[in-house]
Amino acid sequence: MTDLHVEVVRVFTDPDGRFGNPLGIVDGALVPEPDRQTVAAALGYSETVYVDHAATGTLRIYSATGEMPFAGHPTVGAAAWLHSTGHPVDTLHVPVGPIAVTRSDDLFSVRADTTWGSTWEWHHLASPEAVLAADPTSYDAGHTYLWSWLDEPHGIIRARAFAPAMGVLEDEATGSAVTQLTAQLGRNLHAIQGAGSHLYTTHEPPTHATVGGHVLRAAPRTLTL
């Protein structure tokens, strides 16, 4: 048996450093491609990133059910982690193509085509209370995104995401979904998702948006293979 070292960060924390979606980060040289999905499933995060080349920001992203050509929370988290380890890249390279990275103080953002990512079923609910009252076990297939305005003039929404198609009952913070909603609404958004994660988007018509947030390190893990 072999012990695999896994770095962990929390992506899209709130301004006080709480919440955020955990992301596993693994040295790609340590896990052959045929084993990467198995390792991602064993870690239990919504996604795990394999860093194949830190200096160039070359990554692969896996959920418990397969490889993903792009996802928001892994790319934002990886950009911040690479910066913290001496690799402040301005572009990430993932299977879907190059992803521009920007940093403003401690907020990291990535720029994405809003057609990328999973296909979501959208539900605009009448109130934040209705969003918070939703039962995750009611959603047993596909990808479902619930949202409501918290402050429409300022673009603030309350949201939750359920992704059983990826083996995730509820996803704490879903960057690619928020970029898609940004395009649908045609405006910048501040999304408060899940237990209290914060995501910030900018609309870049006709086809792009950025999504960003704060990223903090969490305790690393050791997975026995």
TIMITI-345362 format. One record per residue: residue in three letters; x, y, z of N, C-alpha, C in turn; residue number from 1. Coordinates in steps of 0.1 Angstrom, whole numbers. Layout:
{'ALA'; {X; Y; Z}; {X; Y; Z}; {X; Y; Z}; NUM}
...
END
This chain:
{'MET'; {8; -12; 0}; {0; 0; 0}; {9; 13; 0}; 1}
{'THR'; {3; 23; -6}; {11; 36; -7}; {2; 47; -1}; 2}
{'ASP'; {9; 56; 6}; {2; 68; 12}; {3; 79; 2}; 3}
{'LEU'; {-8; 85; -2}; {-9; 96; -11}; {-11; 109; -4}; 4}
{'HIS'; {-3; 119; -5}; {-5; 132; 1}; {-14; 140; -7}; 5}
{'VAL'; {-24; 146; -1}; {-34; 154; -7}; {-35; 168; 0}; 6}
{'GLU'; {-33; 178; -8}; {-35; 192; -3}; {-50; 195; -4}; 7}
{'VAL'; {-55; 203; 5}; {-69; 207; 5}; {-70; 222; 7}; 8}
{'VAL'; {-79; 228; -1}; {-82; 242; 1}; {-98; 243; 1}; 9}
{'ARG'; {-102; 254; 8}; {-117; 257; 7}; {-119; 269; -2}; 10}
{'VAL'; {-127; 267; -12}; {-129; 277; -23}; {-142; 284; -21}; 11}
{'PHE'; {-142; 297; -23}; {-153; 306; -22}; {-158; 307; -7}; 12}
{'THR'; {-148; 309; 2}; {-152; 312; 16}; {-159; 325; 17}; 13}
{'ASP'; {-165; 327; 28}; {-172; 340; 31}; {-161; 350; 35}; 14}
{'PRO'; {-165; 363; 37}; {-155; 373; 40}; {-148; 370; 54}; 15}
{'ASP'; {-154; 362; 62}; {-148; 359; 75}; {-140; 346; 75}; 16}
{'GLY'; {-138; 340; 63}; {-130; 328; 61}; {-138; 315; 64}; 17}
{'ARG'; {-151; 316; 65}; {-159; 304; 68}; {-164; 298; 55}; 18}
{'PHE'; {-169; 286; 57}; {-176; 278; 46}; {-166; 276; 34}; 19}
{'GLY'; {-170; 276; 22}; {-162; 273; 11}; {-163; 258; 7}; 20}
{'ASN'; {-161; 255; -6}; {-162; 241; -11}; {-148; 235; -11}; 21}
{'PRO'; {-147; 224; -3}; {-133; 217; -2}; {-129; 212; -16}; 22}
{'LEU'; {-116; 213; -19}; {-110; 208; -31}; {-98; 200; -28}; 23}
{'GLY'; {-97; 188; -33}; {-85; 181; -32}; {-75; 184; -43}; 24}
{'ILE'; {-62; 185; -40}; {-52; 189; -50}; {-41; 178; -48}; 25}
{'VAL'; {-38; 172; -60}; {-29; 160; -60}; {-18; 163; -70}; 26}
{'ASP'; {-6; 159; -67}; {5; 159; -77}; {2; 148; -88}; 27}
{'GLY'; {0; 153; -100}; {-4; 144; -110}; {6; 132; -113}; 28}
{'ALA'; {18; 135; -110}; {29; 125; -112}; {27; 113; -103}; 29}
{'LEU'; {19; 114; -92}; {18; 103; -83}; {6; 94; -86}; 30}
{'VAL'; {-3; 98; -95}; {-15; 90; -97}; {-17; 88; -113}; 31}
{'PRO'; {-15; 76; -118}; {-17; 73; -132}; {-32; 77; -136}; 32}
{'GLU'; {-33; 81; -149}; {-47; 85; -153}; {-58; 74; -151}; 33}
{'PRO'; {-55; 61; -153}; {-66; 52; -150}; {-71; 51; -136}; 34}
{'ASP'; {-63; 56; -126}; {-66; 56; -112}; {-72; 69; -107}; 35}
{'ARG'; {-72; 79; -115}; {-76; 92; -110}; {-90; 94; -105}; 36}
{'GLN'; {-99; 88; -113}; {-113; 88; -109}; {-115; 81; -96}; 37}
{'THR'; {-109; 69; -94}; {-110; 61; -82}; {-105; 69; -70}; 38}
{'VAL'; {-94; 76; -72}; {-89; 84; -61}; {-98; 95; -57}; 39}
{'ALA'; {-104; 102; -68}; {-113; 113; -65}; {-125; 108; -58}; 40}
{'ALA'; {-130; 97; -62}; {-142; 91; -55}; {-139; 88; -40}; 41}
{'ALA'; {-127; 83; -38}; {-123; 79; -24}; {-121; 92; -15}; 42}
{'LEU'; {-117; 103; -21}; {-115; 115; -14}; {-129; 121; -10}; 43}
{'GLY'; {-139; 119; -18}; {-152; 123; -15}; {-156; 138; -17}; 44}
{'TYR'; {-147; 146; -24}; {-150; 159; -27}; {-158; 160; -40}; 45}
{'SER'; {-165; 171; -42}; {-172; 173; -55}; {-162; 172; -66}; 46}
{'GLU'; {-150; 177; -65}; {-140; 176; -75}; {-126; 175; -68}; 47}
{'THR'; {-117; 169; -76}; {-103; 168; -72}; {-95; 172; -84}; 48}
{'VAL'; {-84; 180; -82}; {-75; 185; -92}; {-62; 177; -92}; 49}
{'TYR'; {-57; 173; -104}; {-44; 167; -105}; {-35; 178; -112}; 50}
{'VAL'; {-25; 182; -106}; {-16; 192; -111}; {-5; 184; -119}; 51}
{'ASP'; {-6; 185; -132}; {4; 178; -141}; {16; 186; -143}; 52}
{'HIS'; {15; 200; -143}; {27; 208; -145}; {24; 221; -138}; 53}
{'ALA'; {30; 223; -126}; {27; 235; -118}; {31; 248; -125}; 54}
{'ALA'; {43; 248; -131}; {48; 261; -137}; {39; 266; -148}; 55}
{'THR'; {33; 257; -155}; {24; 262; -166}; {9; 261; -163}; 56}
{'GLY'; {6; 257; -151}; {-8; 256; -146}; {-16; 246; -154}; 57}
{'THR'; {-10; 234; -157}; {-17; 224; -164}; {-23; 214; -155}; 58}
{'LEU'; {-37; 213; -156}; {-45; 205; -146}; {-54; 196; -153}; 59}
{'ARG'; {-58; 186; -145}; {-70; 177; -149}; {-79; 177; -137}; 60}
{'ILE'; {-92; 176; -140}; {-102; 177; -130}; {-111; 165; -130}; 61}
{'TYR'; {-113; 159; -118}; {-121; 147; -118}; {-132; 148; -107}; 62}
{'SER'; {-144; 144; -110}; {-154; 142; -99}; {-154; 127; -96}; 63}
{'ALA'; {-163; 123; -87}; {-164; 109; -84}; {-169; 100; -96}; 64}
{'THR'; {-175; 106; -106}; {-180; 99; -117}; {-173; 100; -130}; 65}
{'GLY'; {-162; 109; -131}; {-155; 110; -143}; {-147; 123; -144}; 66}
{'GLU'; {-140; 124; -155}; {-132; 136; -157}; {-141; 147; -162}; 67}
{'MET'; {-138; 159; -158}; {-145; 171; -162}; {-136; 180; -171}; 68}
{'PRO'; {-140; 185; -182}; {-132; 193; -190}; {-130; 207; -184}; 69}
{'PHE'; {-140; 212; -176}; {-139; 224; -169}; {-148; 224; -157}; 70}
{'ALA'; {-144; 231; -147}; {-153; 234; -135}; {-147; 246; -128}; 71}
{'GLY'; {-156; 253; -122}; {-153; 266; -116}; {-145; 265; -103}; 72}
{'HIS'; {-150; 258; -93}; {-144; 258; -80}; {-130; 251; -81}; 73}
{'PRO'; {-128; 241; -89}; {-114; 236; -90}; {-104; 245; -96}; 74}
{'THR'; {-108; 253; -106}; {-99; 262; -113}; {-95; 274; -104}; 75}
{'VAL'; {-105; 279; -97}; {-103; 290; -88}; {-94; 285; -77}; 76}
{'GLY'; {-97; 274; -71}; {-89; 269; -60}; {-75; 265; -64}; 77}
{'ALA'; {-73; 259; -76}; {-60; 256; -81}; {-52; 268; -83}; 78}
{'ALA'; {-58; 279; -89}; {-51; 291; -92}; {-45; 297; -79}; 79}
{'ALA'; {-53; 297; -69}; {-49; 303; -56}; {-38; 294; -49}; 80}
{'TRP'; {-40; 281; -50}; {-30; 272; -44}; {-16; 273; -52}; 81}
{'LEU'; {-17; 274; -65}; {-4; 275; -72}; {3; 288; -69}; 82}
{'HIS'; {-5; 299; -67}; {1; 312; -63}; {8; 310; -50}; 83}
{'SER'; {1; 303; -40}; {7; 302; -27}; {19; 293; -26}; 84}
{'THR'; {21; 285; -37}; {33; 276; -37}; {44; 281; -46}; 85}
{'GLY'; {43; 294; -50}; {53; 299; -59}; {51; 298; -74}; 86}
{'HIS'; {39; 296; -78}; {36; 294; -92}; {24; 303; -96}; 87}
{'PRO'; {26; 316; -96}; {15; 326; -98}; {12; 327; -113}; 88}
{'VAL'; {5; 317; -118}; {2; 316; -133}; {-9; 326; -136}; 89}
{'ASP'; {-9; 331; -148}; {-20; 339; -153}; {-29; 332; -163}; 90}
{'THR'; {-25; 319; -165}; {-34; 310; -174}; {-33; 296; -168}; 91}
{'LEU'; {-45; 290; -167}; {-46; 276; -164}; {-49; 268; -177}; 92}
{'HIS'; {-43; 256; -178}; {-46; 248; -190}; {-53; 235; -186}; 93}
{'VAL'; {-66; 234; -190}; {-74; 223; -187}; {-79; 217; -200}; 94}
{'PRO'; {-86; 206; -200}; {-89; 199; -213}; {-98; 208; -222}; 95}
{'VAL'; {-106; 217; -217}; {-115; 225; -225}; {-107; 236; -232}; 96}
{'GLY'; {-95; 240; -227}; {-87; 250; -233}; {-81; 259; -222}; 97}
{'PRO'; {-74; 270; -226}; {-68; 279; -216}; {-78; 287; -209}; 98}
{'ILE'; {-75; 289; -196}; {-84; 297; -187}; {-76; 308; -181}; 99}
{'ALA'; {-80; 321; -184}; {-73; 332; -178}; {-76; 333; -163}; 100}
{'VAL'; {-66; 337; -156}; {-66; 339; -141}; {-63; 353; -138}; 101}
{'THR'; {-71; 359; -129}; {-68; 372; -124}; {-68; 372; -109}; 102}
{'ARG'; {-61; 381; -103}; {-60; 382; -88}; {-62; 397; -84}; 103}
{'SER'; {-70; 399; -74}; {-72; 412; -68}; {-71; 411; -53}; 104}
{'ASP'; {-60; 415; -47}; {-57; 412; -33}; {-57; 397; -31}; 105}
{'ASP'; {-67; 392; -23}; {-67; 378; -21}; {-79; 371; -27}; 106}
{'LEU'; {-85; 378; -37}; {-96; 372; -45}; {-91; 368; -58}; 107}
{'PHE'; {-93; 355; -61}; {-88; 349; -74}; {-101; 346; -82}; 108}
{'SER'; {-99; 349; -95}; {-110; 347; -105}; {-105; 340; -117}; 109}
{'VAL'; {-114; 332; -124}; {-111; 326; -137}; {-121; 331; -147}; 110}
{'ARG'; {-117; 331; -160}; {-126; 336; -170}; {-130; 324; -179}; 111}
{'ALA'; {-143; 322; -180}; {-148; 310; -187}; {-159; 313; -197}; 112}
{'ASP'; {-159; 305; -207}; {-171; 305; -217}; {-183; 300; -209}; 113}
{'THR'; {-194; 307; -210}; {-206; 303; -202}; {-213; 291; -208}; 114}
{'THR'; {-208; 286; -219}; {-214; 274; -224}; {-207; 261; -218}; 115}
{'TRP'; {-196; 264; -211}; {-189; 253; -205}; {-196; 248; -193}; 116}
{'GLY'; {-192; 236; -188}; {-197; 231; -175}; {-209; 222; -178}; 117}
{'SER'; {-215; 218; -167}; {-226; 208; -167}; {-239; 215; -171}; 118}
{'THR'; {-248; 208; -176}; {-262; 213; -180}; {-270; 213; -167}; 119}
{'TRP'; {-276; 224; -164}; {-284; 226; -151}; {-298; 228; -154}; 120}
{'GLU'; {-306; 223; -145}; {-321; 226; -145}; {-322; 238; -135}; 121}
{'TRP'; {-328; 249; -140}; {-328; 261; -132}; {-342; 263; -126}; 122}
{'HIS'; {-342; 267; -113}; {-354; 270; -106}; {-353; 284; -99}; 123}
{'HIS'; {-360; 294; -104}; {-360; 307; -97}; {-371; 307; -87}; 124}
{'LEU'; {-368; 306; -74}; {-378; 305; -64}; {-382; 319; -59}; 125}
{'ALA'; {-393; 320; -52}; {-399; 332; -48}; {-391; 339; -37}; 126}
{'SER'; {-384; 332; -28}; {-377; 338; -17}; {-365; 330; -13}; 127}
{'PRO'; {-355; 337; -6}; {-344; 329; 0}; {-348; 318; 9}; 128}
{'GLU'; {-359; 321; 16}; {-364; 310; 26}; {-368; 298; 19}; 129}
{'ALA'; {-374; 299; 7}; {-378; 287; -1}; {-365; 280; -6}; 130}
{'VAL'; {-355; 287; -9}; {-342; 280; -13}; {-337; 272; -2}; 131}
{'LEU'; {-337; 279; 10}; {-331; 272; 22}; {-339; 260; 27}; 132}
{'ALA'; {-352; 260; 24}; {-361; 250; 28}; {-360; 237; 19}; 133}
{'ALA'; {-354; 238; 8}; {-354; 227; -1}; {-347; 214; 5}; 134}
{'ASP'; {-352; 203; 2}; {-347; 190; 7}; {-338; 184; -4}; 135}
{'PRO'; {-325; 183; -1}; {-316; 177; -12}; {-320; 163; -16}; 136}
{'THR'; {-327; 155; -8}; {-330; 142; -11}; {-342; 141; -21}; 137}
{'SER'; {-348; 153; -24}; {-359; 153; -34}; {-353; 153; -48}; 138}
{'TYR'; {-340; 155; -49}; {-333; 156; -62}; {-324; 144; -64}; 139}
{'ASP'; {-329; 135; -72}; {-322; 122; -73}; {-316; 119; -87}; 140}
{'ALA'; {-315; 130; -96}; {-310; 128; -109}; {-305; 142; -114}; 141}
{'GLY'; {-296; 141; -123}; {-292; 154; -130}; {-285; 164; -122}; 142}
{'HIS'; {-287; 177; -126}; {-281; 188; -119}; {-291; 199; -118}; 143}
{'THR'; {-294; 203; -105}; {-305; 212; -103}; {-300; 224; -95}; 144}
{'TYR'; {-303; 236; -99}; {-298; 248; -93}; {-310; 257; -89}; 145}
{'LEU'; {-311; 259; -76}; {-322; 268; -70}; {-316; 281; -66}; 146}
{'TRP'; {-324; 292; -69}; {-319; 305; -66}; {-330; 315; -64}; 147}
{'SER'; {-327; 325; -56}; {-337; 336; -54}; {-329; 349; -51}; 148}
{'TRP'; {-335; 360; -54}; {-329; 373; -51}; {-329; 375; -36}; 149}
{'LEU'; {-317; 379; -31}; {-316; 385; -18}; {-316; 400; -18}; 150}
{'ASP'; {-310; 405; -29}; {-309; 420; -31}; {-308; 422; -46}; 151}
{'GLU'; {-319; 423; -53}; {-319; 423; -68}; {-311; 436; -73}; 152}
{'PRO'; {-313; 448; -67}; {-306; 459; -72}; {-291; 458; -72}; 153}
{'HIS'; {-286; 450; -62}; {-271; 448; -61}; {-267; 435; -66}; 154}
{'GLY'; {-276; 427; -72}; {-272; 415; -78}; {-268; 403; -69}; 155}
{'ILE'; {-274; 404; -57}; {-271; 393; -47}; {-282; 383; -47}; 156}
{'ILE'; {-277; 370; -48}; {-287; 359; -48}; {-284; 349; -37}; 157}
{'ARG'; {-294; 341; -33}; {-292; 330; -24}; {-294; 317; -33}; 158}
{'ALA'; {-285; 308; -32}; {-286; 296; -41}; {-282; 283; -34}; 159}
{'ARG'; {-287; 272; -40}; {-282; 259; -36}; {-281; 251; -49}; 160}
{'ALA'; {-273; 241; -49}; {-271; 232; -61}; {-270; 218; -57}; 161}
{'PHE'; {-278; 209; -64}; {-278; 195; -62}; {-274; 188; -74}; 162}
{'ALA'; {-264; 179; -73}; {-258; 173; -85}; {-256; 158; -83}; 163}
{'PRO'; {-267; 150; -81}; {-265; 136; -80}; {-259; 129; -92}; 164}
{'ALA'; {-260; 135; -104}; {-254; 130; -116}; {-239; 129; -114}; 165}
{'MET'; {-233; 137; -105}; {-218; 136; -103}; {-215; 129; -89}; 166}
{'GLY'; {-226; 123; -83}; {-224; 117; -71}; {-223; 127; -59}; 167}
{'VAL'; {-229; 139; -61}; {-228; 149; -51}; {-243; 153; -47}; 168}
{'LEU'; {-246; 150; -34}; {-260; 153; -30}; {-263; 168; -31}; 169}
{'GLU'; {-254; 176; -25}; {-254; 190; -26}; {-240; 196; -27}; 170}
{'ASP'; {-239; 204; -37}; {-226; 211; -40}; {-225; 224; -33}; 171}
{'GLU'; {-215; 226; -24}; {-215; 238; -16}; {-213; 251; -24}; 172}
{'ALA'; {-205; 250; -35}; {-203; 262; -43}; {-199; 258; -57}; 173}
{'THR'; {-207; 263; -67}; {-206; 258; -80}; {-203; 269; -90}; 174}
{'GLY'; {-190; 271; -93}; {-186; 282; -101}; {-191; 283; -115}; 175}
{'SER'; {-191; 271; -122}; {-195; 271; -136}; {-210; 274; -137}; 176}
{'ALA'; {-218; 269; -128}; {-232; 272; -128}; {-235; 287; -126}; 177}
{'VAL'; {-228; 293; -118}; {-230; 308; -115}; {-226; 316; -128}; 178}
{'THR'; {-216; 311; -135}; {-212; 318; -147}; {-224; 317; -157}; 179}
{'GLN'; {-230; 305; -158}; {-241; 303; -167}; {-253; 312; -163}; 180}
{'LEU'; {-256; 313; -150}; {-267; 322; -146}; {-264; 336; -148}; 181}
{'THR'; {-251; 340; -147}; {-247; 354; -150}; {-250; 357; -164}; 182}
{'ALA'; {-248; 348; -174}; {-251; 350; -188}; {-266; 351; -190}; 183}
{'GLN'; {-273; 342; -183}; {-288; 342; -185}; {-294; 356; -180}; 184}
{'LEU'; {-289; 361; -169}; {-295; 373; -164}; {-288; 385; -169}; 185}
{'GLY'; {-277; 384; -176}; {-270; 395; -182}; {-265; 405; -173}; 186}
{'ARG'; {-259; 401; -161}; {-254; 410; -151}; {-245; 403; -142}; 187}
{'ASN'; {-237; 412; -135}; {-228; 406; -125}; {-236; 401; -113}; 188}
{'LEU'; {-230; 391; -107}; {-237; 385; -95}; {-228; 383; -83}; 189}
{'HIS'; {-234; 384; -72}; {-228; 379; -59}; {-237; 368; -54}; 190}
{'ALA'; {-232; 356; -55}; {-240; 344; -51}; {-236; 339; -37}; 191}
{'ILE'; {-245; 338; -29}; {-243; 331; -16}; {-249; 317; -17}; 192}
{'GLN'; {-241; 307; -17}; {-246; 294; -20}; {-243; 284; -8}; 193}
{'GLY'; {-251; 273; -8}; {-249; 263; 2}; {-250; 268; 16}; 194}
{'ALA'; {-241; 264; 24}; {-241; 268; 38}; {-238; 282; 40}; 195}
{'GLY'; {-231; 288; 30}; {-228; 303; 32}; {-215; 307; 24}; 196}
{'SER'; {-212; 299; 13}; {-201; 303; 5}; {-204; 315; -4}; 197}
{'HIS'; {-194; 323; -8}; {-196; 335; -15}; {-188; 334; -29}; 198}
{'LEU'; {-196; 336; -40}; {-190; 336; -53}; {-193; 349; -60}; 199}
{'TYR'; {-184; 355; -67}; {-185; 368; -74}; {-183; 366; -89}; 200}
{'THR'; {-192; 371; -97}; {-191; 370; -111}; {-191; 384; -118}; 201}
{'THR'; {-185; 384; -130}; {-187; 396; -139}; {-191; 391; -152}; 202}
{'HIS'; {-201; 398; -158}; {-206; 394; -171}; {-198; 400; -182}; 203}
{'GLU'; {-193; 392; -191}; {-185; 397; -203}; {-191; 392; -216}; 204}
{'PRO'; {-202; 399; -220}; {-209; 394; -232}; {-200; 395; -244}; 205}
{'PRO'; {-202; 387; -255}; {-214; 379; -256}; {-213; 365; -250}; 206}
{'THR'; {-201; 360; -247}; {-200; 345; -244}; {-193; 342; -231}; 207}
{'HIS'; {-188; 352; -224}; {-179; 349; -213}; {-184; 355; -199}; 208}
{'ALA'; {-178; 350; -189}; {-180; 355; -175}; {-168; 351; -167}; 209}
{'THR'; {-166; 359; -157}; {-156; 355; -147}; {-163; 350; -134}; 210}
{'VAL'; {-156; 341; -127}; {-161; 338; -114}; {-149; 337; -104}; 211}
{'GLY'; {-151; 343; -92}; {-140; 343; -83}; {-144; 343; -69}; 212}
{'GLY'; {-135; 342; -60}; {-137; 342; -46}; {-125; 340; -38}; 213}
{'HIS'; {-126; 339; -25}; {-115; 338; -16}; {-113; 323; -13}; 214}
{'VAL'; {-100; 320; -12}; {-96; 306; -10}; {-86; 305; 2}; 215}
{'LEU'; {-89; 295; 10}; {-81; 293; 22}; {-76; 278; 23}; 216}
{'ARG'; {-64; 276; 28}; {-59; 263; 29}; {-67; 256; 41}; 217}
{'ALA'; {-68; 243; 39}; {-74; 234; 50}; {-63; 224; 53}; 218}
{'ALA'; {-66; 216; 63}; {-56; 205; 67}; {-54; 195; 56}; 219}
{'PRO'; {-42; 192; 52}; {-40; 182; 42}; {-44; 168; 47}; 220}
{'ARG'; {-45; 159; 37}; {-49; 145; 40}; {-39; 135; 35}; 221}
{'THR'; {-40; 123; 40}; {-33; 112; 35}; {-42; 101; 31}; 222}
{'LEU'; {-42; 97; 19}; {-51; 86; 14}; {-42; 74; 11}; 223}
{'THR'; {-46; 63; 17}; {-39; 50; 15}; {-44; 43; 3}; 224}
{'LEU'; {-36; 40; -6}; {-40; 34; -19}; {-36; 19; -19}; 225}
END
